[in-house]
Amino acid sequence: MDLQEISKALVAGARDGSDTENLDKLYAPNAVSVEAMDFGDGREVRGIDAIKGKHEWWNSAFEVLEADVGGPFPHGPDRFAVIYKMKTKNRQTGEVSDMEEVGLYHVAGGKIVREEFFYGE
């Protein structure tokens, strides 16, 4: 897959809720995921299984009440960005909050090899 196909498939999956199913299709086995801050287990995870674990944690911790996914925004032949805006509910506390972040995705060899997240305030 080329950058355009990968970026469009990632955004489509985020919009229709098939983002977790897309991981094996779009990500390299040794992909790296980097958060802007440490939530207790470090900022960086390596490997598709660790990234799947992040998705499982997110889905178990938060309910997405509203979501808007903007993009993709390509940058050269090997990167693209996606803007995520969500209203979420913490499943444990019931707290509802608005969230905005940018995901920057690096592509090599027809797969996503690195993702980095930047948070808004």
C-alpha positions in Angstrom: 0.0 0.0 0.0 1.2 3.5 -0.6 0.9 6.5 1.7 -2.4 7.7 0.3 -4.1 4.2 0.7 -2.7 3.7 4.2 -3.8 7.2 5.4 -7.3 6.9 3.9 -7.7 3.4 5.4 -6.6 4.6 8.8 -9.0 7.5 8.8 -11.9 5.4 7.5 -11.2 2.9 10.3 -11.2 5.6 12.9 -14.5 7.0 11.6 -16.3 3.6 11.4 -14.8 2.0 14.5 -12.7 -0.6 12.8 -9.4 1.0 13.9 -8.4 -2.0 16.0 -9.1 -4.4 13.2 -7.0 -2.2 10.9 -3.8 -2.7 13.0 -2.6 -5.9 11.4 -3.4 -4.6 7.9 -1.8 -1.1 8.2 1.0 -1.4 10.9 4.5 -3.0 10.6 5.0 -5.8 13.2 7.7 -3.7 14.9 5.8 -0.4 14.8 6.4 2.2 17.6 3.7 4.2 19.3 4.7 7.4 21.3 2.4 9.3 23.6 3.0 13.0 24.5 3.0 12.1 28.2 3.5 9.0 30.4 0.3 7.5 31.8 2.2 5.2 34.1 3.8 2.6 31.7 6.1 5.0 29.8 5.5 7.1 26.8 6.6 4.5 24.1 5.5 1.0 23.2 7.0 -1.2 20.6 5.4 -3.9 18.5 2.0 -4.5 17.1 0.9 -6.5 20.2 1.8 -3.5 22.5 -0.2 -1.2 20.2 -3.1 -3.5 20.3 -2.8 -3.5 24.1 -3.1 0.3 24.0 -6.3 0.1 22.0 -7.7 -2.5 24.4 -6.9 -0.3 27.4 -8.4 2.8 25.8 -11.6 0.9 24.8 -12.0 -0.5 28.4 -11.3 2.9 30.1 -13.3 5.3 27.9 -16.6 5.4 26.1 -16.5 7.7 23.1 -19.7 9.8 23.1 -18.8 12.0 20.0 -15.9 11.9 17.6 -14.7 13.9 14.6 -11.7 12.7 12.6 -10.0 15.2 10.3 -7.7 14.4 7.6 -5.6 12.7 6.5 -3.0 15.4 5.9 -0.1 14.1 3.9 3.5 15.5 4.4 5.9 14.3 1.8 6.1 10.7 0.7 6.4 9.1 4.2 4.2 10.9 6.8 0.6 12.0 7.4 -1.3 13.6 10.2 -4.8 13.1 11.5 -6.8 15.3 13.9 -8.9 13.6 16.5 -11.6 15.5 18.4 -13.6 13.5 20.9 -16.0 13.8 23.8 -15.3 10.9 26.1 -16.7 9.4 29.3 -14.3 7.8 31.8 -15.9 4.4 32.5 -14.6 4.3 36.1 -15.5 7.8 37.2 -18.2 8.8 34.8 -16.3 12.1 34.1 -17.1 13.5 30.6 -14.4 15.5 28.9 -13.4 16.9 25.5 -10.2 15.8 24.0 -8.2 16.9 20.9 -5.1 15.4 19.6 -3.0 15.1 16.5 -1.6 11.8 15.4 1.5 11.9 13.2 2.1 8.6 11.3 5.4 7.6 9.6 5.2 5.1 6.8 7.9 2.8 5.3 7.7 -0.3 3.3 4.0 0.0 2.8 3.2 0.0 6.5 2.9 2.4 9.5 6.2 2.2 11.4 5.7 4.9 13.9 2.9 6.9 15.4 3.2 10.0 17.6 0.4 11.8 19.5 0.3 15.5 20.3 -2.4 16.7 22.7 -4.3 20.0 22.8 -5.5 21.8 25.8 
